[in-house]
Amino acid sequence: MFIAVTIALLITMALTLTRALLGPTLFDRLLAVNSFGTKTVLLISVHGFMTGRPEFLDIALVYSLINFVGTIAVLKFFEYDDLGSGAYQEDDF
């Protein structure tokens, strides 16, 4: 069962990676990269469940949080062309 689930996840990850490389727009590519991260979390979780190592679920949760924050950072960068320092400049007033 573990082999079948792993192969299915790897096939979908390969298809998602293909979409990320060939996507017609930036947002298609970003969505594909985010989906790839989600499938990676699934792969880590399945591996942890099948091997009886629950600490892998903690690793999967941390990876999913990093994936979320990274997606938000990339979207902000492409929206404003800068991640910003958070400080106001004179031109802002």
N, CA, C and O atoms as a GROMACS GRO file, in nm:
protein
  372
    1MET      N    1   0.082  -0.120   0.000
    1MET     CA    2   0.000   0.000   0.000
    1MET      C    3   0.086   0.126   0.000
    1MET      O    4   0.056   0.222  -0.071
    2PHE      N    5   0.193   0.124   0.080
    2PHE     CA    6   0.283   0.240   0.089
    2PHE      C    7   0.347   0.269  -0.046
    2PHE      O    8   0.362   0.385  -0.083
    3ILE      N    9   0.385   0.166  -0.117
    3ILE     CA   10   0.449   0.184  -0.247
    3ILE      C   11   0.352   0.249  -0.346
    3ILE      O   12   0.391   0.339  -0.420
    4ALA      N   13   0.228   0.205  -0.348
    4ALA     CA   14   0.128   0.260  -0.441
    4ALA      C   15   0.101   0.406  -0.412
    4ALA      O   16   0.092   0.488  -0.504
    5VAL      N   17   0.087   0.442  -0.285
    5VAL     CA   18   0.062   0.581  -0.248
    5VAL      C   19   0.182   0.668  -0.283
    5VAL      O   20   0.166   0.779  -0.334
    6THR      N   21   0.301   0.618  -0.256
    6THR     CA   22   0.422   0.694  -0.287
    6THR      C   23   0.437   0.715  -0.436
    6THR      O   24   0.471   0.825  -0.480
    7ILE      N   25   0.412   0.612  -0.515
    7ILE     CA   26   0.422   0.625  -0.661
    7ILE      C   27   0.318   0.724  -0.713
    7ILE      O   28   0.348   0.806  -0.800
    8ALA      N   29   0.195   0.716  -0.661
    8ALA     CA   30   0.091   0.809  -0.705
    8ALA      C   31   0.128   0.953  -0.671
    8ALA      O   32   0.110   1.043  -0.753
    9LEU      N   33   0.181   0.977  -0.551
    9LEU     CA   34   0.223   1.111  -0.514
    9LEU      C   35   0.338   1.160  -0.599
    9LEU      O   36   0.341   1.277  -0.639
   10LEU      N   37   0.434   1.073  -0.627
   10LEU     CA   38   0.548   1.114  -0.710
   10LEU      C   39   0.505   1.145  -0.853
   10LEU      O   40   0.559   1.236  -0.916
   11ILE      N   41   0.408   1.071  -0.905
   11ILE     CA   42   0.358   1.100  -1.041
   11ILE      C   43   0.288   1.236  -1.043
   11ILE      O   44   0.309   1.316  -1.134
   12THR      N   45   0.204   1.262  -0.943
   12THR     CA   46   0.136   1.392  -0.940
   12THR      C   47   0.235   1.506  -0.916
   12THR      O   48   0.215   1.616  -0.966
   13MET      N   49   0.342   1.480  -0.839
   13MET     CA   50   0.444   1.581  -0.820
   13MET      C   51   0.518   1.610  -0.950
   13MET      O   52   0.553   1.725  -0.978
   14ALA      N   53   0.543   1.507  -1.029
   14ALA     CA   54   0.609   1.527  -1.158
   14ALA      C   55   0.520   1.608  -1.252
   14ALA      O   56   0.569   1.696  -1.323
   15LEU      N   57   0.390   1.580  -1.252
   15LEU     CA   58   0.298   1.657  -1.336
   15LEU      C   59   0.289   1.802  -1.289
   15LEU      O   60   0.281   1.894  -1.371
   16THR      N   61   0.290   1.823  -1.159
   16THR     CA   62   0.286   1.957  -1.106
   16THR      C   63   0.413   2.034  -1.137
   16THR      O   64   0.409   2.153  -1.167
   17LEU      N   65   0.526   1.966  -1.131
   17LEU     CA   66   0.653   2.029  -1.166
   17LEU      C   67   0.656   2.066  -1.314
   17LEU      O   68   0.712   2.169  -1.351
   18THR      N   69   0.596   1.984  -1.397
   18THR     CA   70   0.586   2.016  -1.540
   18THR      C   71   0.502   2.142  -1.559
   18THR      O   72   0.538   2.228  -1.640
   19ARG      N   73   0.393   2.153  -1.487
   19ARG     CA   74   0.310   2.274  -1.495
   19ARG      C   75   0.387   2.396  -1.447
   19ARG      O   76   0.372   2.506  -1.502
   20ALA      N   77   0.469   2.378  -1.344
   20ALA     CA   78   0.547   2.491  -1.292
   20ALA      C   79   0.650   2.538  -1.395
   20ALA      O   80   0.678   2.657  -1.404
   21LEU      N   81   0.706   2.448  -1.470
   21LEU     CA   82   0.806   2.485  -1.569
   21LEU      C   83   0.745   2.539  -1.698
   21LEU      O   84   0.804   2.625  -1.762
   22LEU      N   85   0.628   2.490  -1.736
   22LEU     CA   86   0.567   2.526  -1.863
   22LEU      C   87   0.446   2.618  -1.851
   22LEU      O   88   0.385   2.653  -1.952
   23GLY      N   89   0.412   2.659  -1.729
   23GLY     CA   90   0.291   2.739  -1.709
   23GLY      C   91   0.291   2.866  -1.793
   23GLY      O   92   0.394   2.933  -1.803
   24PRO      N   93   0.178   2.900  -1.852
   24PRO     CA   94   0.176   3.018  -1.938
   24PRO      C   95   0.188   3.150  -1.862
   24PRO      O   96   0.242   3.247  -1.915
   25THR      N   97   0.138   3.156  -1.738
   25THR     CA   98   0.147   3.281  -1.662
   25THR      C   99   0.221   3.257  -1.531
   25THR      O  100   0.243   3.144  -1.489
   26LEU      N  101   0.259   3.367  -1.470
   26LEU     CA  102   0.329   3.361  -1.343
   26LEU      C  103   0.242   3.298  -1.235
   26LEU      O  104   0.291   3.221  -1.152
   27PHE      N  105   0.114   3.330  -1.236
   27PHE     CA  106   0.026   3.278  -1.132
   27PHE      C  107   0.001   3.128  -1.148
   27PHE      O  108  -0.019   3.058  -1.048
   28ASP      N  109   0.001   3.077  -1.270
   28ASP     CA  110  -0.006   2.932  -1.292
   28ASP      C  111   0.116   2.864  -1.234
   28ASP      O  112   0.106   2.758  -1.171
   29ARG      N  113   0.230   2.924  -1.255
   29ARG     CA  114   0.354   2.866  -1.201
   29ARG      C  115   0.356   2.872  -1.049
   29ARG      O  116   0.398   2.776  -0.983
   30LEU      N  117   0.312   2.983  -0.994
   30LEU     CA  118   0.308   2.996  -0.848
   30LEU      C  119   0.211   2.895  -0.785
   30LEU      O  120   0.242   2.835  -0.682
   31LEU      N  121   0.097   2.878  -0.847
   31LEU     CA  122   0.000   2.779  -0.799
   31LEU      C  123   0.057   2.638  -0.807
   31LEU      O  124   0.034   2.556  -0.718
   32ALA      N  125   0.132   2.609  -0.913
   32ALA     CA  126   0.193   2.477  -0.927
   32ALA      C  127   0.300   2.455  -0.820
   32ALA      O  128   0.309   2.345  -0.764
   33VAL      N  129   0.379   2.556  -0.791
   33VAL     CA  130   0.482   2.542  -0.687
   33VAL      C  131   0.417   2.522  -0.550
   33VAL      O  132   0.464   2.442  -0.470
   34ASN      N  133   0.310   2.595  -0.524
   34ASN     CA  134   0.237   2.578  -0.398
   34ASN      C  135   0.177   2.438  -0.389
   34ASN      O  136   0.180   2.375  -0.283
   35SER      N  137   0.122   2.390  -0.499
   35SER     CA  138   0.066   2.254  -0.503
   35SER      C  139   0.175   2.149  -0.483
   35SER      O  140   0.153   2.048  -0.417
   36PHE      N  141   0.293   2.174  -0.540
   36PHE     CA  142   0.406   2.084  -0.521
   36PHE      C  143   0.444   2.077  -0.373
   36PHE      O  144   0.475   1.970  -0.321
   37GLY      N  145   0.443   2.192  -0.306
   37GLY     CA  146   0.472   2.194  -0.162
   37GLY      C  147   0.369   2.117  -0.082
   37GLY      O  148   0.404   2.048   0.014
   38THR      N  149   0.243   2.128  -0.121
   38THR     CA  150   0.136   2.054  -0.053
   38THR      C  151   0.154   1.904  -0.072
   38THR      O  152   0.136   1.827   0.022
   39LYS      N  153   0.190   1.863  -0.190
   39LYS     CA  154   0.213   1.720  -0.217
   39LYS      C  155   0.336   1.670  -0.142
   39LYS      O  156   0.342   1.554  -0.101
   40THR      N  157   0.434   1.757  -0.123
   40THR     CA  158   0.551   1.719  -0.043
   40THR      C  159   0.510   1.696   0.102
   40THR      O  160   0.558   1.602   0.165
   41VAL      N  161   0.423   1.781   0.154
   41VAL     CA  162   0.373   1.762   0.291
   41VAL      C  163   0.298   1.630   0.301
   41VAL      O  164   0.314   1.557   0.399
   42LEU      N  165   0.218   1.598   0.200
   42LEU     CA  166   0.148   1.469   0.199
   42LEU      C  167   0.246   1.352   0.197
   42LEU      O  168   0.227   1.253   0.267
   43LEU      N  169   0.350   1.364   0.116
   43LEU     CA  170   0.450   1.257   0.107
   43LEU      C  171   0.521   1.237   0.241
   43LEU      O  172   0.542   1.123   0.283
   44ILE      N  173   0.559   1.346   0.307
   44ILE     CA  174   0.624   1.335   0.438
   44ILE      C  175   0.528   1.274   0.540
   44ILE      O  176   0.568   1.191   0.621
   45SER      N  177   0.402   1.316   0.537
   45SER     CA  178   0.304   1.263   0.632
   45SER      C  179   0.278   1.114   0.610
   45SER      O  180   0.271   1.038   0.707
   46VAL      N  181   0.264   1.073   0.486
   46VAL     CA  182   0.241   0.931   0.456
   46VAL      C  183   0.362   0.848   0.499
   46VAL      O  184   0.347   0.740   0.555
   47HIS      N  185   0.480   0.900   0.473
   47HIS     CA  186   0.601   0.827   0.513
   47HIS      C  187   0.608   0.813   0.665
   47HIS      O  188   0.641   0.706   0.717
   48GLY      N  189   0.577   0.920   0.736
   48GLY     CA  190   0.577   0.914   0.882
   48GLY      C  191   0.472   0.820   0.936
   48GLY      O  192   0.496   0.750   1.034
   49PHE      N  193   0.354   0.818   0.874
   49PHE     CA  194   0.247   0.729   0.919
   49PHE      C  195   0.283   0.583   0.893
   49PHE      O  196   0.264   0.497   0.980
   50MET      N  197   0.334   0.554   0.775
   50MET     CA  198   0.363   0.415   0.739
   50MET      C  199   0.483   0.358   0.816
   50MET      O  200   0.488   0.238   0.842
   51THR      N  201   0.578   0.443   0.851
   51THR     CA  202   0.694   0.392   0.925
   51THR      C  203   0.675   0.400   1.076
   51THR      O  204   0.762   0.356   1.152
   52GLY      N  205   0.561   0.456   1.120
   52GLY     CA  206   0.535   0.462   1.264
   52GLY      C  207   0.618   0.566   1.335
   52GLY      O  208   0.650   0.550   1.453
   53ARG      N  209   0.654   0.673   1.266
   53ARG     CA  210   0.733   0.780   1.326
   53ARG      C  211   0.652   0.909   1.326
   53ARG      O  212   0.653   0.982   1.227
   54PRO      N  213   0.582   0.938   1.434
   54PRO     CA  214   0.493   1.055   1.437
   54PRO      C  215   0.566   1.188   1.432
   54PRO      O  216   0.504   1.291   1.404
   55GLU      N  217   0.696   1.190   1.459
   55GLU     CA  218   0.768   1.317   1.453
   55GLU      C  219   0.777   1.371   1.309
   55GLU      O  220   0.803   1.489   1.289
   56PHE      N  221   0.754   1.285   1.211
   56PHE     CA  222   0.751   1.332   1.073
   56PHE      C  223   0.631   1.424   1.048
   56PHE      O  224   0.637   1.509   0.960
   57LEU      N  225   0.525   1.407   1.124
   57LEU     CA  226   0.411   1.496   1.111
   57LEU      C  227   0.446   1.638   1.155
   57LEU      O  228   0.396   1.735   1.098
   58ASP      N  229   0.532   1.651   1.256
   58ASP     CA  230   0.579   1.783   1.297
   58ASP      C  231   0.661   1.847   1.186
   58ASP      O  232   0.649   1.967   1.159
   59ILE      N  233   0.745   1.768   1.123
   59ILE     CA  234   0.825   1.818   1.011
   59ILE      C  235   0.734   1.862   0.897
   59ILE      O  236   0.758   1.965   0.834
   60ALA      N  237   0.630   1.785   0.870
   60ALA     CA  238   0.536   1.820   0.763
   60ALA      C  239   0.463   1.951   0.796
   60ALA      O  240   0.441   2.033   0.706
   61LEU      N  241   0.426   1.971   0.921
   61LEU     CA  242   0.359   2.095   0.960
   61LEU      C  243   0.451   2.216   0.944
   61LEU      O  244   0.408   2.321   0.895
   62VAL      N  245   0.575   2.202   0.983
   62VAL     CA  246   0.671   2.312   0.967
   62VAL      C  247   0.692   2.342   0.819
   62VAL      O  248   0.698   2.458   0.780
   63TYR      N  249   0.703   2.238   0.738
   63TYR     CA  250   0.721   2.258   0.594
   63TYR      C  251   0.599   2.327   0.533
   63TYR      O  252   0.613   2.411   0.445
   64SER      N  253   0.480   2.292   0.579
   64SER     CA  254   0.360   2.356   0.524
   64SER      C  255   0.355   2.504   0.563
   64SER      O  256   0.311   2.586   0.483
   65LEU      N  257   0.398   2.539   0.683
   65LEU     CA  258   0.402   2.679   0.723
   65LEU      C  259   0.504   2.757   0.641
   65LEU      O  260   0.478   2.870   0.601
   66ILE      N  261   0.620   2.696   0.616
   66ILE     CA  262   0.721   2.761   0.533
   66ILE      C  263   0.668   2.779   0.391
   66ILE      O  264   0.692   2.883   0.329
   67ASN      N  265   0.597   2.680   0.339
   67ASN     CA  266   0.538   2.689   0.206
   67ASN      C  267   0.438   2.803   0.199
   67ASN      O  268   0.436   2.878   0.101
   68PHE      N  269   0.354   2.818   0.300
   68PHE     CA  270   0.254   2.924   0.304
   68PHE      C  271   0.320   3.062   0.309
   68PHE      O  272   0.284   3.151   0.231
   69VAL      N  273   0.415   3.080   0.399
   69VAL     CA  274   0.482   3.209   0.413
   69VAL      C  275   0.560   3.243   0.286
   69VAL      O  276   0.562   3.359   0.243
   70GLY      N  277   0.623   3.144   0.225
   70GLY     CA  278   0.694   3.167   0.100
   70GLY      C  279   0.602   3.210  -0.012
   70GLY      O  280   0.637   3.298  -0.091
   71THR      N  281   0.485   3.150  -0.021
   71THR     CA  282   0.388   3.187  -0.124
   71THR      C  283   0.340   3.331  -0.103
   71THR      O  284   0.329   3.407  -0.199
   72ILE      N  285   0.312   3.368   0.020
   72ILE     CA  286   0.269   3.505   0.049
   72ILE      C  287   0.381   3.603   0.016
   72ILE      O  288   0.353   3.711  -0.038
   73ALA      N  289   0.505   3.570   0.047
   73ALA     CA  290   0.617   3.659   0.018
   73ALA      C  291   0.636   3.678  -0.132
   73ALA      O  292   0.660   3.790  -0.178
   74VAL      N  293   0.624   3.572  -0.209
   74VAL     CA  294   0.639   3.584  -0.354
   74VAL      C  295   0.526   3.666  -0.413
   74VAL      O  296   0.550   3.749  -0.501
   75LEU      N  297   0.404   3.646  -0.366
   75LEU     CA  298   0.291   3.725  -0.415
   75LEU      C  299   0.309   3.873  -0.382
   75LEU      O  300   0.280   3.960  -0.464
   76LYS      N  301   0.357   3.902  -0.262
   76LYS     CA  302   0.381   4.041  -0.224
   76LYS      C  303   0.491   4.102  -0.309
   76LYS      O  304   0.482   4.218  -0.349
   77PHE      N  305   0.595   4.025  -0.337
   77PHE     CA  306   0.705   4.076  -0.418
   77PHE      C  307   0.657   4.110  -0.559
   77PHE      O  308   0.694   4.215  -0.612
   78PHE      N  309   0.577   4.024  -0.619
   78PHE     CA  310   0.531   4.052  -0.755
   78PHE      C  311   0.421   4.158  -0.759
   78PHE      O  312   0.399   4.220  -0.864
   79GLU      N  313   0.354   4.180  -0.649
   79GLU     CA  314   0.253   4.286  -0.645
   79GLU      C  315   0.316   4.424  -0.630
   79GLU      O  316   0.277   4.519  -0.698
   80TYR      N  317   0.416   4.434  -0.540
   80TYR     CA  318   0.474   4.564  -0.508
   80TYR      C  319   0.617   4.581  -0.559
   80TYR      O  320   0.675   4.688  -0.540
   81ASP      N  321   0.676   4.481  -0.622
   81ASP     CA  322   0.814   4.483  -0.670
   81ASP      C  323   0.916   4.506  -0.559
   81ASP      O  324   1.028   4.548  -0.585
   82ASP      N  325   0.876   4.478  -0.436
   82ASP     CA  326   0.965   4.495  -0.322
   82ASP      C  327   0.902   4.426  -0.202
   82ASP      O  328   0.780   4.433  -0.184
   83LEU      N  329   0.982   4.360  -0.122
   83LEU     CA  330   0.928   4.300  -0.002
   83LEU      C  331   0.913   4.403   0.108
   83LEU      O  332   0.838   4.382   0.204
   84GLY      N  333   0.983   4.516   0.095
   84GLY     CA  334   0.967   4.627   0.187
   84GLY      C  335   1.031   4.604   0.321
   84GLY      O  336   1.044   4.491   0.368
   85SER      N  337   1.070   4.713   0.381
   85SER     CA  338   1.131   4.705   0.513
   85SER      C  339   1.029   4.729   0.623
   85SER      O  340   1.057   4.704   0.740
   86GLY      N  341   0.912   4.778   0.586
   86GLY     CA  342   0.810   4.806   0.686
   86GLY      C  343   0.816   4.949   0.737
   86GLY      O  344   0.723   4.995   0.803
   87ALA      N  345   0.925   5.021   0.707
   87ALA     CA  346   0.939   5.159   0.752
   87ALA      C  347   0.879   5.253   0.647
   87ALA      O  348   0.881   5.224   0.527
   88TYR      N  349   0.825   5.364   0.695
   88TYR     CA  350   0.768   5.462   0.604
   88TYR      C  351   0.877   5.549   0.544
   88TYR      O  352   0.980   5.575   0.607
   89GLN      N  353   0.854   5.593   0.422
   89GLN     CA  354   0.945   5.685   0.357
   89GLN      C  355   0.874   5.819   0.341
   89GLN      O  356   0.753   5.827   0.359
   90GLU      N  357   0.949   5.924   0.308
   90GLU     CA  358   0.888   6.057   0.295
   90GLU      C  359   0.786   6.061   0.182
   90GLU      O  360   0.690   6.137   0.189
   91ASP      N  361   0.806   5.982   0.078
   91ASP     CA  362   0.715   5.982  -0.036
   91ASP      C  363   0.580   5.920  -0.002
   91ASP      O  364   0.483   5.940  -0.076
   92ASP      N  365   0.571   5.846   0.107
   92ASP     CA  366   0.447   5.780   0.144
   92ASP      C  367   0.343   5.877   0.200
   92ASP      O  368   0.224   5.848   0.200
   93PHE      N  369   0.389   5.992   0.250
   93PHE     CA  370   0.296   6.086   0.315
   93PHE      C  371   0.241   6.181   0.218
   93PHE      O  372   0.161   6.267   0.254
   0.00000   0.00000   0.00000
